[in-house]
Amino acid sequence: MARIRTRRPTRTRPLTATRTRTRLLTAATGVTALLTATGCGAADMTKQSSPYANVGGAKSVTLSVQSWVGAQSNVAVAEYLLDHELGYRVDTVQVDEVPAWDALSQGRVDAILEDWGHPDQEQRYVKDKKTIAPGGDLGVTGHIGWFVPKYFADAHPDVTDWRSLNKYAKTFRTAESGGKGQLLDGSPSYVTNDKALVKNLDLDYQVVFSGSEAAQITQIKQFAKEKKPFLTYWYAPQWLFNQVPMVEVKLPKYTDACAAKGAEDPKSFDCAYPTTPLQKYLNADFARKGGKAAAFLKKFHWTEEDQNEVAELIASDGLSAEDAAEKWVKEHPDVWKKWLP
């Protein structure tokens, strides 16, 4: 889809290469909450953020972008429309999840478009300091869980009950997992409940990190190509389900009590991840004074199918984020025109 066009320059300044997806760990969560599973690096990366954020009088906006392709899809479409429809210069900054909240509070970025839940940050910045304002529901529901390929679940229906997993530990064993079954995870930077779950549910499994979302996808696709059994930590929305149908393993039911206990002691988690509507957040000053850009981002609201369509164009079809956004925008004017102020 190469084409010649004139557009404002966009800068993406990766503050870190890691993708941390906050996994809902707490009770209320998050969000994705995936509540507290907040994946973030310990280092404060905010000092490297964009010089264009919150520049008084300038028609510019800075968006925080996480490293997983679903979040990149949100930003790609928002960036394209802010540029082409509203005339804004857009700067994007890749920051891990918790540092992104710090950057947002300080006005170093103007908006986070996909938050999977950070109750501690919400309390500190939204409720107490009031330096961050809710930007509304993204329209996408996030969920993390353990999955097996549908072809294996069809042949072994009981594998979808966690109490049967030890029966299949040898089946899921790999060279990397030693003598135990393999539970495939993504980046070691993700904060998940998986090690706690394996221990607390007395499962004969070893968590094995692939290294990144891309590496995990490559491994899953290779397993599927060879029709091999696998057990993996995965999440929705995610375009890969379109190519590799998977079935969720039912873990012990998620409860607020379990989440609250896990928030106090992450090693105590012994229940499933929650399902939560993903949220947007804006710098409070930007929310009040950001004009059409702020109004547009508050209205930005699409479906899991919309996000997966753009994500698959980027991650599977090889389009650039800009070209994927342009293709989606041209095909769905009935959706995005409602977002314009």
PAVEXZA-968081 format. One line per 10 residues: number of its first residue (from 1); their letters; for each residue x, y, z of C-alpha. Coordinates in steps of 0.5 Angstrom, whole numbers, plus 500, padded with zeros to 3 digits. Example, Ala and Ser with C-alpha at 12.3 -4.5 7.8 and 13.67 -1.06 7.14 Angstrom:
<atoms>
1) as) 525,491,516  527,498,514
</atoms>
This chain:
<atoms>
1) marirtrrpt) 500,500,500  506,505,499  503,511,496  506,519,496  502,523,501  504,530,505  503,529,512  505,532,519  511,528,521  510,524,527
11) rtrpltatrt) 515,522,532  515,515,536  520,515,542  520,509,545  522,510,552  522,502,553  522,496,549  518,492,554  510,491,553  507,491,560
21) rtrlltaatg) 500,489,560  497,490,567  494,484,568  488,485,573  490,483,580  486,487,584  479,487,586  476,492,583  480,492,577  483,493,572
31) vtalltatgc) 482,493,569  483,490,566  484,491,571  487,486,570  488,489,576  494,489,578  498,485,574  500,491,572  506,490,568  511,495,568
41) gaadmtkqss) 518,497,569  521,499,576  525,505,572  521,512,572  522,513,564  518,519,564  524,524,564  525,521,556  518,523,554  515,527,549
51) pyanvggaks) 517,535,549  511,536,545  506,534,550  501,539,553  505,545,550  501,551,551  498,554,545  500,549,540  496,545,536  499,538,538
61) vtlsvqswvg) 497,532,542  502,527,545  499,519,546  502,514,550  502,507,546  504,501,549  508,495,546  502,490,544  499,491,538  492,492,540
71) aqsnvavaey) 494,498,544  498,500,538  492,500,533  488,505,538  493,510,537  494,509,530  487,510,528  487,516,533  493,519,530  491,518,523
81) lldhelgyrv) 484,522,525  487,527,529  492,529,524  488,528,517  481,531,520  483,535,526  489,538,523  493,536,530  501,534,530  501,528,534
91) dtvqvdevpa) 507,525,538  507,518,540  511,516,546  512,508,548  512,508,556  511,502,560  504,502,564  505,505,571  511,510,568  505,512,563
101) wdalsqgrvd) 501,514,569  506,518,572  508,521,565  500,523,564  500,526,571  506,530,570  503,533,563  509,529,559  503,525,555  496,527,554
111) ailedwghpd) 492,521,554  493,513,555  488,510,550  488,503,553  488,502,560  488,495,563  487,497,570  491,500,575  487,501,582  493,504,586
121) qeqryvkdkk) 494,509,580  487,511,580  487,512,587  493,517,587  492,521,581  485,521,579  481,521,586  487,524,590  491,529,586  486,530,581
131) tiapggdlgv) 492,530,576  489,525,571  481,525,569  477,519,566  477,519,559  471,514,558  470,507,556  474,505,550  469,500,548  473,494,548
141) tghigwfvpk) 473,488,554  479,485,556  480,479,559  486,474,560  486,467,561  490,460,560  488,457,553  489,451,549  488,450,541  481,448,539
151) yfadahpdvt) 483,442,536  486,439,542  480,441,546  476,438,541  479,431,542  480,432,550  474,436,552  476,435,560  483,439,559  478,446,559
161) dwrslnkyak) 478,444,567  484,446,571  483,440,575  485,436,569  491,440,567  496,435,571  493,429,567  496,433,561  502,435,564  507,430,560
171) tfrtaesggk) 503,432,554  505,439,554  512,438,556  517,441,552  525,442,552  524,449,556  520,446,561  524,441,564  520,435,566  514,439,567
181) gqlldgspsy) 508,441,563  509,448,559  505,454,561  507,459,555  508,466,557  510,472,553  515,477,556  518,477,563  516,484,564  509,482,564
191) vtndkalvkn) 506,482,571  502,476,571  499,471,576  501,465,573  507,463,577  502,464,583  497,460,580  501,454,578  504,454,585  497,455,589
201) ldldyqvvfs) 493,450,585  499,445,585  500,444,578  505,440,575  507,446,570  513,451,569  512,458,566  516,459,560  517,466,558  517,467,550
211) gseaaqitqi) 520,474,551  515,478,547  508,478,544  511,477,537  515,471,540  509,468,543  505,469,537  510,466,533  511,460,538  503,459,538
221) kqfakekkpf) 503,459,530  508,454,530  505,449,535  498,450,531  502,449,524  504,442,527  498,441,530  502,440,537  498,441,544  500,447,548
231) ltywyapqwl) 498,451,554  499,459,554  497,465,557  493,469,552  488,475,552  482,478,548  482,482,544  487,479,540  487,478,532  491,471,533
241) fnqvpmvevk) 484,468,535  482,469,528  488,465,525  489,460,531  482,458,535  483,457,542  479,455,548  480,458,555  481,453,561  477,454,566
251) lpkytdacaa) 481,457,573  477,457,579  472,463,579  475,470,580  472,473,586  473,480,589  475,477,595  481,473,591  483,479,588  483,483,594
261) kgaedpksfd) 487,478,598  492,478,591  493,485,592  496,485,599  500,479,597  501,477,589  504,470,591  497,468,594  493,469,587  489,462,586
271) caypttplqk) 483,464,582  482,466,575  483,473,572  477,478,571  474,481,565  474,488,565  472,494,560  478,497,558  479,505,560  482,511,557
281) ylnadfarkg) 485,517,561  487,524,560  491,529,563  487,533,567  489,540,564  489,537,557  482,534,559  479,541,560  483,545,555  485,540,550
291) gkaaaflkkf) 480,543,545  477,538,539  483,533,541  481,532,548  473,532,545  475,527,540  479,522,545  473,522,550  469,520,544  473,515,541
301) hwteedqnev) 470,508,542  470,502,538  469,495,538  473,489,539  472,487,532  474,494,530  481,493,534  482,486,531  481,488,524  487,494,525
311) aeliasdgls) 491,489,529  491,484,524  493,489,518  499,491,522  501,484,525  499,479,520  499,483,514  505,487,515  502,494,514  505,500,517
321) aedaaekwvk) 501,502,523  499,509,519  497,505,512  493,500,517  489,506,520  488,509,513  485,503,510  480,502,517  478,509,516  476,509,509
331) ehpdvwkkwl) 472,503,510  469,505,517  466,512,516  460,511,519  464,509,526  469,514,526  465,520,524  461,520,531  468,521,534  469,528,531
341) p) 467,534,535
</atoms>
